[in-house]
Amino acid sequence: MDAKTVYQERPWLKFYPEIVPPTVDVPPHSLPEVFDSVCTKHAGRTAIIFYGNKVSFKRLKEEVDRFATALHDMGIRKGDTVALYLLNSPQFVIAYFGVLKVGAIVTPISPVYTSIEVKYQLEDSGATTIVCQDFLFDRVENTGLNLRHVILSSIEEYLPATKKLTGKTILGSSFRKTEAPSARVLERPGYFQFQKLIRKYEASPPKVEIDPFEDVAVLPYTGGTTAEPKGAILTHHNLLACRQHIKYFWPVFEEGKEVVPAILPFYHIYGQVVVMFFALLQASTLLLFTTPTLDDILSEMEKYKATSFFSVPTSYQYLKDHPRTDRVDWKRVKILTSGADTLHESTVAEWERRTGTSILEGYGLTECSAVSHANPLGRPKAGSFGVPLPNIIAAVVDPDTCEYLQPGGIGEMIIAGPNLMKGYWRKPDETSQALLEKDGRTWLRTGDLVSMDDEGYFFFFDRMKDMIKFMGYSVFAREIEEVLHQHPQVKAAGVVGVPDPRVGHSIKAVVVLQSEARGKISERDIIKFCTDKLANYKVPRVVEFRGELPKTDVGKVSHRELREELE
């Protein structure tokens, strides 16, 4: 069978659970329409639990409508862009759906961004209105931009009365030293306080006609790993398609009956779509954290009987060794997923030994509205990030010729489906490089090197830009990192290529040891460990020990920063 036919026949469908369809309908609705329907149907159910404070779907809809009314009164209209510079909080949810309700575009900004990064995203997206965490305001002020509207929000606004005086204690260490601006800032024209707007306006938002297939809903920015960040144009239909794919691929979720911990940041596409967006549109209760500790997560999950756990590999790596992990009855949790980074097989094995449960690894990108692949319930495969979800087709092609490769071949993954972005915001050249027209479909070129086995399961090898060339050999950082994680005294590891004119790249491993091993394990010990498990050309030539590795804002090792240190 030729390679093209293999992908067209979608071998992964054989391993879908019996009740999962190969394709699903995506209702032709806007996100506000679906949100309103859910809130009306489940008005009495709790939508959000925020450190003990409960917000019902009825109250949530009312405050979204009030905020939308305020935005409209300010002059925000369909097609305008509004930035959200907020930590996880009820205000993020209210502002997000309020902006969508007036037909405007949401562009979420990472709370760890500096003034320079904030300025870039505001200018590039065209946002002149920002909803800002009050203690992050200095970074907005230092952009020097003359914004039309600044809406300041305090983390204490939705805390229960018993915690309002200690609001700072729920913030991570990087935010505790920041200070809110003085009340005089709100005297400036165009400056508002979030909660005062909610109290001032009636719940009478405008009626806005939204074309779900064409109108932009969200403009999330990619991480800028290869160049400046780019805004991915996601329509209402793109996001609703992703919701439908998840809903039918994991049919264990019952509408109105789930409790979902929200530990992933909402500004990131994973937390925004898979947790906040999917959970609320299933009438689930969001167990909402701002900057949680592991103890917070475990305590609240057990208290409120969480039924799912969406997270990243770093969380599982720490939880598998945490003394209080057993406080949670993990077998009660219907589904545990991992995304945003490589889940090492050693972590999976140790997690399963401790909890008796399986982690379902998945894959997604901002450009495909968060998720394209995941492991099926009841049939996960070790080392694989799974199979394409309903409505999605994926293939492996030669990165240079874009010709299909047979199963087992390593090449670039391309993806097609209704969740695919329309393109990059105001960047036609980058859009034409990322989107490929082939065989009557529009495909996303992911830039990831993968393979697909005979059963249609996909395996990650490396980002194309992270691949190391050593004396003509292709070396995958992920393979070496997997071996390093097998060492019982290695807590974390990142592998990069050091430019070397003699061999192309010399392989360097940056390693974090367990605390009890520091000073006892040598660089030579690590190299010897790798020598016994890897071909000679894959063995790191240089090992550096550190107390921690640079991480992206969703907790994965930042290979970009490791490489930049070598320049």
C-alpha positions as CSV (number, residue, x, y, z in Angstrom):
1,M,0.0,0.0,0.0
2,D,1.4,3.4,-0.9
3,A,2.0,5.8,1.9
4,K,-0.7,8.3,0.9
5,T,-3.4,5.6,1.1
6,V,-2.2,4.5,4.6
7,Y,-3.0,7.9,6.0
8,Q,-6.2,8.3,4.1
9,E,-7.5,5.0,5.6
10,R,-6.7,6.3,9.1
11,P,-5.3,3.1,10.7
12,W,-5.8,4.7,14.2
13,L,-9.6,4.4,13.9
14,K,-9.4,0.6,14.7
15,F,-8.3,1.5,18.2
16,Y,-10.9,4.1,19.0
17,P,-13.2,2.9,21.9
18,E,-16.4,1.4,20.4
19,I,-18.5,4.4,21.3
20,V,-16.2,7.0,19.8
21,P,-17.2,8.0,16.2
22,P,-14.5,8.7,13.5
23,T,-16.2,12.1,12.8
24,V,-18.4,14.4,14.8
25,D,-20.7,17.3,14.0
26,V,-19.6,20.8,15.0
27,P,-22.7,23.0,15.6
28,P,-22.6,26.2,13.6
29,H,-22.9,28.4,16.7
30,S,-20.8,31.1,18.3
31,L,-19.1,30.6,21.6
32,P,-21.4,33.1,23.4
33,E,-24.4,31.1,22.2
34,V,-23.1,27.9,23.6
35,F,-22.0,29.5,26.8
36,D,-25.4,31.1,27.4
37,S,-27.2,27.8,26.7
38,V,-25.1,25.9,29.2
39,C,-25.5,28.7,31.9
40,T,-29.3,28.8,31.5
41,K,-29.6,25.0,31.5
42,H,-27.4,24.6,34.6
43,A,-28.1,27.9,36.4
44,G,-28.1,26.4,39.9
45,R,-24.9,24.4,39.5
46,T,-21.6,25.7,40.7
47,A,-19.4,26.9,37.8
48,I,-16.3,28.0,39.8
49,I,-14.9,27.3,43.2
50,F,-12.2,29.8,44.0
51,Y,-10.4,29.1,47.3
52,G,-13.8,28.2,48.9
53,N,-15.9,30.9,47.2
54,K,-18.5,29.4,44.9
55,V,-19.9,31.1,41.8
56,S,-23.0,29.5,40.2
57,F,-23.5,29.4,36.4
58,K,-26.4,31.9,36.9
59,R,-24.1,34.4,38.6
60,L,-21.3,33.7,36.1
61,K,-23.6,34.5,33.1
62,E,-25.0,37.6,34.8
63,E,-21.5,39.0,35.5
64,V,-20.3,38.1,31.9
65,D,-23.3,40.0,30.6
66,R,-22.6,43.0,32.9
67,F,-19.0,43.1,31.8
68,A,-20.0,42.9,28.1
69,T,-22.5,45.8,28.7
70,A,-19.6,47.8,30.2
71,L,-17.3,47.1,27.3
72,H,-20.0,48.1,24.8
73,D,-20.6,51.3,26.7
74,M,-16.8,52.0,26.4
75,G,-17.1,51.7,22.7
76,I,-15.7,48.2,22.2
77,R,-17.1,46.8,19.0
78,K,-17.1,43.7,16.9
79,G,-13.6,43.0,15.6
80,D,-11.8,45.1,18.2
81,T,-9.0,43.3,20.2
82,V,-9.0,43.2,24.0
83,A,-5.9,42.0,25.9
84,L,-6.2,39.9,29.1
85,Y,-3.2,40.2,31.3
86,L,-4.5,38.2,34.2
87,L,-3.6,35.2,36.4
88,N,-6.2,32.4,36.7
89,S,-9.2,33.9,38.5
90,P,-12.9,34.3,38.0
91,Q,-12.1,37.7,36.4
92,F,-10.3,35.9,33.6
93,V,-13.4,33.8,32.8
94,I,-15.8,36.7,33.1
95,A,-13.6,39.0,30.9
96,Y,-13.0,36.2,28.3
97,F,-16.6,35.5,27.6
98,G,-17.6,39.1,28.0
99,V,-15.2,40.2,25.3
100,L,-16.5,37.4,23.0
101,K,-20.1,38.4,23.7
102,V,-19.6,41.9,22.2
103,G,-18.0,40.2,19.1
104,A,-14.5,41.4,20.0
105,I,-11.3,39.3,20.0
106,V,-9.5,38.0,23.1
107,T,-5.7,38.1,23.1
108,P,-4.4,36.6,26.4
109,I,-0.9,37.7,27.6
110,S,1.3,35.7,29.8
111,P,1.5,37.1,33.4
112,V,5.3,36.5,33.4
113,Y,5.8,38.7,30.3
114,T,8.0,41.8,30.7
115,S,7.1,45.2,29.6
116,I,8.9,44.7,26.3
117,E,7.0,41.5,25.6
118,V,3.7,43.0,26.7
119,K,4.3,46.0,24.4
120,Y,5.0,43.8,21.4
121,Q,1.8,41.8,21.8
122,L,-0.4,44.8,22.4
123,E,1.0,46.6,19.3
124,D,1.0,43.5,17.1
125,S,-2.5,42.5,18.0
126,G,-3.9,46.0,17.8
127,A,-5.3,45.9,21.3
128,T,-5.9,49.3,22.9
129,T,-7.9,47.9,25.8
130,I,-6.4,45.7,28.5
131,V,-7.9,43.9,31.5
132,C,-4.9,43.8,33.8
133,Q,-4.0,42.3,37.2
134,D,-3.5,45.3,39.4
135,F,0.0,44.3,40.6
136,L,1.1,43.8,37.0
137,F,0.1,47.3,36.1
138,D,3.7,48.6,36.3
139,R,4.7,46.4,33.3
140,V,1.8,47.9,31.3
141,E,2.7,51.4,32.4
142,N,6.4,50.9,31.3
143,T,5.4,50.0,27.8
144,G,4.8,53.7,27.2
145,L,1.7,52.9,25.2
146,N,-1.3,55.3,25.3
147,L,-4.1,52.8,25.7
148,R,-7.7,53.7,25.4
149,H,-8.9,51.6,28.3
150,V,-7.2,50.0,31.3
151,I,-9.4,47.8,33.5
152,L,-7.6,46.9,36.8
153,S,-8.5,43.7,38.7
154,S,-7.6,42.7,42.2
155,I,-7.1,39.0,43.1
156,E,-9.0,39.7,46.4
157,E,-12.2,40.6,44.5
158,Y,-13.5,37.0,44.4
159,L,-11.8,35.6,47.5
160,P,-14.1,34.6,50.4
161,A,-14.2,37.1,53.3
162,T,-12.0,34.9,55.4
163,K,-9.1,35.1,52.8
164,K,-9.4,38.7,51.6
165,L,-6.8,39.9,54.1
166,T,-4.3,37.2,53.1
167,G,-4.8,37.4,49.3
168,K,-1.1,37.7,48.7
169,T,-0.5,34.3,50.3
170,I,-2.2,32.5,47.3
171,L,0.3,34.0,44.9
172,G,3.5,32.4,43.8
173,S,6.8,33.8,44.9
174,S,7.4,35.7,41.7
175,F,4.3,37.8,42.3
176,R,4.3,38.3,46.1
177,K,6.8,41.2,45.9
178,T,4.8,43.1,43.3
179,E,2.5,45.9,44.4
180,A,-0.8,47.3,43.1
181,P,-0.8,50.9,41.9
182,S,-2.3,53.6,44.1
183,A,-6.0,54.4,43.9
184,R,-5.1,57.6,42.1
185,V,-4.4,55.7,39.0
186,L,-8.1,55.1,38.6
187,E,-8.7,58.8,38.4
188,R,-7.1,58.8,34.9
189,P,-9.5,59.0,31.9
190,G,-10.2,55.5,30.6
191,Y,-9.1,53.7,33.7
192,F,-11.6,51.5,35.5
193,Q,-11.8,49.0,38.4
194,F,-13.2,45.6,37.3
195,Q,-15.6,45.0,40.2
196,K,-17.0,48.5,40.0
197,L,-17.9,47.9,36.4
198,I,-19.7,44.7,37.3
199,R,-21.7,46.5,39.9
200,K,-22.4,49.6,37.8
201,Y,-23.8,48.0,34.7
202,E,-27.0,46.0,34.1
203,A,-26.9,42.6,32.4
204,S,-28.0,43.9,29.1
205,P,-25.3,43.1,26.5
206,P,-25.8,44.1,22.8
207,K,-27.0,41.6,20.3
208,V,-24.1,40.9,18.0
209,E,-24.2,38.8,14.9
210,I,-21.2,36.5,14.8
211,D,-20.2,34.3,11.9
212,P,-18.6,31.3,13.7
213,F,-16.7,30.2,10.6
214,E,-15.1,33.6,9.8
215,D,-15.1,35.8,12.9
216,V,-12.0,35.7,15.0
217,A,-12.6,34.7,18.6
218,V,-9.1,34.4,20.2
219,L,-5.7,35.5,19.2
220,P,-3.2,33.5,21.3
221,Y,0.5,34.1,20.6
222,T,3.0,31.3,20.0
223,G,6.0,31.2,22.3
224,G,8.4,32.8,19.8
225,T,10.9,29.8,19.9
226,T,12.3,30.5,16.5
227,A,11.5,34.2,15.9
228,E,9.2,36.9,17.3
229,P,5.8,35.5,18.6
230,K,3.0,35.2,16.2
231,G,-0.8,35.5,16.8
232,A,-2.7,32.4,15.7
233,I,-6.1,33.3,14.3
234,L,-8.7,31.1,15.9
235,T,-12.4,31.4,15.0
236,H,-15.4,30.5,17.1
237,H,-15.8,27.4,14.9
238,N,-12.1,26.3,15.4
239,L,-12.5,26.4,19.2
240,L,-15.9,24.7,19.2
241,A,-14.5,22.0,17.0
242,C,-11.8,21.3,19.5
243,R,-14.4,21.1,22.2
244,Q,-16.4,18.6,20.2
245,H,-13.3,16.5,19.4
246,I,-12.4,16.2,23.1
247,K,-16.0,15.6,24.2
248,Y,-16.5,12.6,21.9
249,F,-13.0,11.1,22.1
250,W,-13.2,11.0,25.9
251,P,-16.9,10.1,26.5
252,V,-16.4,9.6,30.2
253,F,-17.3,13.3,30.9
254,E,-20.9,13.7,31.9
255,E,-22.5,17.1,31.5
256,G,-23.1,18.8,34.7
257,K,-21.4,16.2,36.9
258,E,-17.6,16.8,36.7
259,V,-15.2,18.7,39.0
260,V,-12.1,19.8,37.0
261,P,-9.0,21.3,38.8
262,A,-7.8,24.3,36.8
263,I,-4.0,24.3,37.6
264,L,-2.9,25.1,34.0
265,P,-2.6,28.8,33.2
266,F,-5.6,30.1,31.2
267,Y,-3.5,32.4,29.0
268,H,-1.9,29.3,27.5
269,I,-4.0,27.5,24.9
270,Y,-3.9,24.2,26.8
271,G,-5.3,25.6,30.0
272,Q,-7.6,28.0,28.2
273,V,-9.3,25.4,25.8
274,V,-8.9,22.0,27.4
275,V,-9.6,23.1,31.0
276,M,-11.4,26.4,31.2
277,F,-13.3,26.4,27.9
278,F,-14.1,22.6,27.7
279,A,-15.0,22.3,31.3
280,L,-17.4,25.2,31.5
281,L,-19.2,24.2,28.2
282,Q,-19.7,20.8,29.8
283,A,-21.3,22.5,32.8
284,S,-18.4,21.1,34.9
285,T,-17.3,22.9,38.1
286,L,-13.9,24.5,37.8
287,L,-11.7,24.1,40.9
288,L,-9.8,27.3,40.2
289,F,-6.3,28.0,41.5
290,T,-4.2,31.1,40.9
291,T,-0.6,30.0,41.6
292,P,-1.1,26.7,43.4
293,T,1.4,24.6,45.4
294,L,1.2,20.8,45.2
295,D,-0.2,20.7,48.7
296,D,-3.0,23.1,47.6
297,I,-3.8,20.9,44.6
298,L,-3.9,17.7,46.5
299,S,-6.0,19.1,49.4
300,E,-8.6,20.7,47.1
301,M,-8.8,17.7,44.8
302,E,-9.7,15.5,47.7
303,K,-12.0,18.0,49.4
304,Y,-14.1,18.5,46.3
305,K,-13.7,15.0,44.8
306,A,-12.1,16.0,41.5
307,T,-13.0,13.8,38.6
308,S,-10.2,14.7,36.1
309,F,-6.7,16.0,36.1
310,F,-5.2,17.9,33.1
311,S,-1.6,18.7,33.6
312,V,2.0,18.7,32.3
313,P,4.9,16.2,32.8
314,T,6.5,18.4,35.4
315,S,3.5,18.0,37.7
316,Y,3.6,14.2,37.4
317,Q,7.4,14.2,38.0
318,Y,7.0,16.0,41.3
319,L,3.7,14.3,42.4
320,K,5.1,10.8,41.9
321,D,7.6,11.6,44.7
322,H,5.4,13.9,46.8
323,P,4.7,12.5,50.3
324,R,1.1,13.6,50.2
325,T,0.1,12.3,46.8
326,D,-1.7,9.4,48.3
327,R,-4.2,11.7,49.9
328,V,-6.0,11.7,46.6
329,D,-7.9,8.6,45.5
330,W,-6.5,8.7,42.0
331,K,-8.6,5.7,40.9
332,R,-11.7,7.9,41.4
333,V,-10.3,10.4,38.9
334,K,-11.8,9.4,35.5
335,I,-9.0,10.7,33.3
336,L,-5.4,11.9,33.8
337,T,-3.8,13.6,30.9
338,S,-0.4,15.1,30.1
339,G,0.5,17.6,27.4
340,A,2.7,20.6,26.4
341,D,5.9,18.6,26.8
342,T,7.4,15.1,26.5
343,L,6.2,12.7,29.2
344,H,9.1,10.4,30.0
345,E,8.4,6.7,30.2
346,S,10.2,6.5,33.6
347,T,7.7,9.0,35.0
348,V,4.8,7.0,33.7
349,A,6.1,3.8,35.2
350,E,6.7,5.3,38.6
351,W,3.3,7.0,38.6
352,E,1.5,3.8,37.7
353,R,3.3,1.9,40.5
354,R,2.4,4.5,43.1
355,T,-1.2,5.3,42.1
356,G,-2.4,2.3,40.0
357,T,-3.6,4.7,37.3
358,S,-2.6,5.5,33.8
359,I,-1.6,8.9,32.3
360,L,-2.9,9.6,28.8
361,E,-0.4,11.6,26.9
362,G,-1.6,14.0,24.2
363,Y,-0.3,16.5,21.8
364,G,-1.4,19.9,20.5
365,L,-0.3,23.3,19.3
366,T,-1.7,26.8,19.6
367,E,-2.3,26.6,15.8
368,C,-4.7,23.7,16.1
369,S,-6.7,25.2,19.0
370,A,-4.9,23.1,21.7
371,V,-5.3,19.4,20.8
372,S,-4.9,17.1,17.8
373,H,-3.8,13.8,19.3
374,A,-4.3,11.8,22.5
375,N,-4.1,8.2,23.7
376,P,-7.5,6.4,23.6
377,L,-9.1,5.4,26.9
378,G,-8.3,1.8,27.7
379,R,-5.5,1.5,25.1
380,P,-2.6,3.9,25.8
381,K,0.7,3.1,24.3
382,A,3.9,3.8,26.2
383,G,6.0,6.5,24.6
384,S,3.3,7.6,22.2
385,F,1.3,10.8,22.3
386,G,-1.6,8.9,20.8
387,V,-3.7,9.1,17.7
388,P,-5.6,11.8,15.9
389,L,-8.9,12.8,17.4
390,P,-12.2,12.6,15.5
391,N,-12.4,14.8,12.4
392,I,-8.6,15.1,12.3
393,I,-6.1,13.5,9.9
394,A,-2.4,13.5,10.5
395,A,0.5,12.3,8.3
396,V,4.3,12.1,8.3
397,V,6.1,13.7,5.4
398,D,9.6,14.3,4.2
399,P,10.5,17.8,5.5
400,D,12.1,18.8,2.2
401,T,9.8,17.3,-0.4
402,C,6.5,16.9,1.7
403,E,6.1,13.4,0.2
404,Y,4.3,11.0,2.5
405,L,6.5,8.5,4.5
406,Q,5.6,4.9,5.2
407,P,4.8,3.9,8.8
408,G,8.0,3.8,10.8
409,G,9.6,6.6,8.9
410,I,10.7,9.7,10.8
411,G,9.6,13.0,9.3
412,E,7.6,16.2,9.9
413,M,4.1,15.8,11.1
414,I,1.3,17.6,9.2
415,I,-2.3,18.0,10.5
416,A,-5.6,18.8,8.9
417,G,-9.0,19.4,10.6
418,P,-11.7,21.9,11.5
419,N,-9.7,23.1,14.5
420,L,-6.9,24.5,12.4
421,M,-6.1,28.2,12.6
422,K,-6.9,30.5,9.7
423,G,-3.3,31.7,9.7
424,Y,-1.0,34.0,11.6
425,W,-2.2,37.5,12.4
426,R,-0.9,40.0,9.8
427,K,1.9,37.7,8.8
428,P,1.1,36.4,5.3
429,D,4.6,35.1,4.7
430,E,4.7,33.0,7.9
431,T,1.2,31.8,7.2
432,S,2.2,30.5,3.7
433,Q,5.2,28.7,5.3
434,A,3.0,27.1,8.0
435,L,0.0,26.0,5.9
436,L,0.4,23.5,3.1
437,E,-2.1,22.8,0.4
438,K,-1.9,19.1,-0.5
439,D,-4.4,16.6,-1.9
440,G,-7.4,18.9,-1.4
441,R,-6.7,19.7,2.2
442,T,-5.1,22.5,4.1
443,W,-2.4,21.1,6.4
444,L,-0.5,22.6,9.3
445,R,3.2,22.0,9.1
446,T,4.0,21.4,12.8
447,G,7.8,21.5,12.7
448,D,7.9,18.4,14.8
449,L,9.8,15.2,13.8
450,V,7.6,12.2,14.5
451,S,6.9,8.7,13.3
452,M,3.7,6.7,13.1
453,D,3.5,3.0,13.7
454,D,1.4,0.4,11.9
455,E,-1.5,1.0,14.3
456,G,-1.6,4.7,13.7
457,Y,0.0,5.8,17.0
458,F,2.4,8.7,16.8
459,F,5.8,9.1,18.5
460,F,7.7,12.3,19.1
461,F,11.4,12.6,18.4
462,D,12.2,16.3,18.4
463,R,11.4,19.7,17.2
464,M,13.1,20.2,13.8
465,K,15.0,23.2,15.2
466,D,16.2,21.1,18.2
467,M,17.7,18.2,16.2
468,I,21.4,17.8,16.7
469,K,23.7,17.0,13.9
470,F,26.9,15.1,14.9
471,M,29.3,14.0,12.2
472,G,26.5,13.6,9.8
473,Y,24.2,11.7,12.2
474,S,20.8,13.0,13.3
475,V,20.6,12.9,17.1
476,F,17.4,13.5,18.9
477,A,17.6,15.4,22.2
478,R,14.5,13.6,23.4
479,E,16.1,10.2,23.1
480,I,19.1,11.2,25.2
481,E,16.8,12.9,27.8
482,E,14.8,9.8,28.1
483,V,17.9,7.8,29.0
484,L,19.0,10.5,31.5
485,H,15.7,10.3,33.2
486,Q,16.2,6.6,33.8
487,H,19.1,7.4,36.1
488,P,17.7,7.2,39.7
489,Q,19.5,10.3,40.8
490,V,18.5,12.6,37.8
491,K,15.7,14.9,38.6
492,A,15.6,16.8,35.3
493,A,17.7,17.1,32.1
494,G,17.9,19.1,29.0
495,V,20.1,18.2,25.9
496,V,21.3,20.6,23.3
497,G,23.9,20.8,20.5
498,V,27.0,23.0,21.0
499,P,28.2,24.3,17.6
500,D,31.5,22.7,16.8
501,P,33.2,23.2,13.4
502,R,34.9,19.7,13.6
503,V,31.7,17.6,14.1
504,G,28.8,20.0,13.5
505,H,27.4,19.8,17.0
506,S,28.9,18.4,20.2
507,I,26.2,17.0,22.5
508,K,25.8,18.8,25.9
509,A,23.6,17.5,28.7
510,V,22.4,19.9,31.4
511,V,21.4,17.9,34.5
512,V,19.6,18.6,37.7
513,L,20.4,15.9,40.4
514,Q,18.3,14.8,43.3
515,S,19.4,16.8,46.3
516,E,20.9,13.8,48.1
517,A,23.1,13.0,45.0
518,R,24.7,16.5,44.6
519,G,28.4,16.3,45.1
520,K,28.3,12.5,45.0
521,I,27.5,11.9,41.3
522,S,30.1,13.2,38.8
523,E,29.9,14.2,35.2
524,R,31.9,11.1,34.3
525,D,29.3,9.0,36.1
526,I,26.5,10.5,33.9
527,I,28.5,9.9,30.7
528,K,29.2,6.3,31.7
529,F,25.5,5.7,32.4
530,C,24.7,7.0,28.9
531,T,27.5,5.0,27.3
532,D,25.9,1.8,28.4
533,K,22.5,2.7,26.9
534,L,23.2,4.8,23.8
535,A,25.2,4.4,20.6
536,N,28.6,6.2,20.9
537,Y,27.7,9.1,18.7
538,K,24.6,9.9,20.9
539,V,26.5,10.0,24.2
540,P,26.9,13.5,25.6
541,R,30.4,14.9,25.4
542,V,29.8,17.6,28.0
543,V,27.7,17.3,31.2
544,E,26.8,20.4,33.3
545,F,25.1,20.2,36.7
546,R,22.7,22.9,37.8
547,G,20.2,23.5,40.5
548,E,17.4,24.0,38.0
549,L,16.7,24.2,34.3
550,P,15.2,27.2,32.4
551,K,11.6,26.5,31.8
552,T,8.9,27.9,29.6
553,D,5.9,29.4,31.3
554,V,4.0,26.0,31.1
555,G,6.9,24.2,32.8
556,K,8.7,22.4,30.0
557,V,12.5,22.6,29.5
558,S,13.4,25.6,27.4
559,H,15.8,24.3,24.8
560,R,15.8,27.7,23.2
561,E,17.3,29.3,26.4
562,L,19.8,26.6,26.8
563,R,21.0,27.1,23.2
564,E,21.0,30.9,23.6
565,E,23.4,30.5,26.5
566,L,25.9,28.9,24.0
567,E,25.8,31.8,21.5
